[in-house]
Amino acid sequence: EAMTVPLTPESDEEPEDSRTKFDYDAAIDEVIAMVTPQGGSNGDDEILSKPLLVSIVGVSAMLMAGLVVVSMAL
């Protein structure tokens, strides 16, 4: 009788209600507070500086104009 085996094994896990709830909103707010934005050369939130953007648009416009001229010549 001393060596009887229980019919339902006892679980080592805590019940769902007794676990502490993880506050996702607080964790996200903490991560956002720790992130520091990297300032570019212009100090704004822009990805490209204004001279670089103007250069890219200018080169693209010249390339498109060249392609139109070549296609009309054919």
C-alpha positions in Angstrom: 0.0 0.0 0.0 2.9 2.4 0.6 3.9 2.1 -3.1 0.7 3.0 -4.7 0.9 5.2 -7.8 -1.5 8.1 -8.1 -3.9 7.9 -11.1 -3.4 11.5 -12.2 0.1 12.8 -12.3 0.8 16.1 -10.5 2.0 18.9 -12.9 4.9 21.0 -12.0 3.5 24.0 -13.8 1.6 26.7 -12.0 -2.0 27.2 -12.9 -2.7 29.8 -15.6 -4.3 32.3 -13.2 -1.4 32.4 -10.8 1.1 33.4 -13.4 2.1 37.0 -13.6 0.7 38.7 -16.7 3.3 40.3 -19.1 2.4 43.9 -19.9 3.2 44.1 -23.6 2.2 47.8 -23.8 4.6 48.8 -21.1 7.4 46.7 -22.7 6.8 48.4 -26.1 6.8 51.8 -24.5 10.1 51.0 -22.7 11.7 49.9 -26.0 10.5 53.0 -27.8 11.9 55.2 -25.0 15.3 53.5 -25.3 15.5 54.0 -29.1 17.3 57.2 -30.1 17.0 58.4 -33.6 20.1 58.9 -35.6 20.4 62.4 -37.0 21.5 62.7 -40.6 23.6 65.4 -42.0 20.7 67.8 -42.2 19.3 67.0 -38.7 15.8 66.3 -40.0 13.9 63.0 -40.1 14.5 62.8 -43.8 16.3 59.7 -45.2 18.1 61.6 -48.0 19.6 65.0 -47.8 18.1 67.7 -50.1 21.2 67.9 -52.4 21.3 64.1 -52.8 17.6 64.0 -53.6 17.9 66.8 -56.2 20.9 65.0 -57.8 19.0 61.7 -58.0 15.9 63.3 -59.5 18.0 65.3 -62.0 20.0 62.3 -63.2 16.8 60.3 -63.6 15.1 63.1 -65.6 18.1 63.3 -67.9 18.2 59.6 -68.4 14.4 59.5 -69.2 14.8 62.3 -71.7 17.7 60.5 -73.3 15.6 57.3 -73.6 12.7 59.3 -75.1 15.0 60.9 -77.7 16.6 57.5 -78.6 13.2 55.8 -78.9 11.8 58.6 -81.1 14.9 58.3 -83.4 14.3 54.6 -84.0 
